[in-house]
């Protein structure tokens, strides 16, 4: 129906989350109408982010270099590690200004139905980090969803098993159940962080 380059663009756009076939088509036509400079700026931004941004070698947050901004910041408390599912959750927690520790980004949540097992997440890396010493508390801030809760329990057990002297806490209740952290407002998330409890 379309010239092959146009069809290719529509196919690629429709792979984006929340973008169905019709939206992909609308976006493709928007890009065709846009100036060369605007359309190529988008293409360049995608290329640059893929070339320059990788995962932090310590916490697996997004990083422009071997270590992320937070792991490189000496003022951040290295004894306190907040475990989250995705890099976007780091942003949500940073916005509360209630956390001065460091992070550990799992890269998702356990979900046997979807074939996501402990080996698929950065869980062994977390245990190694905690076992290496110097950590006094692990704050588990996975999403208040079924998979997030299952992941929290699994990690709490694992940390207790490998490092019994380290306290393990979970965000306080009050977060919207079933929703992702990124949808919680800063005040609610900040309170949940301050009111975290031992698990
Ligand atoms: Zn890092």
Boltz pocket constraint, residues with backbone or C-beta under 6 A from the ligand:
constraints:
  - pocket:
      binder: B
      contacts: [[A, 56], [A, 57], [A, 58], [A, 59], [A, 60], [A, 61], [A, 67], [A, 68], [A, 69], [A, 70], [A, 71], [A, 72], [A, 103]]
      max_distance: 6.0
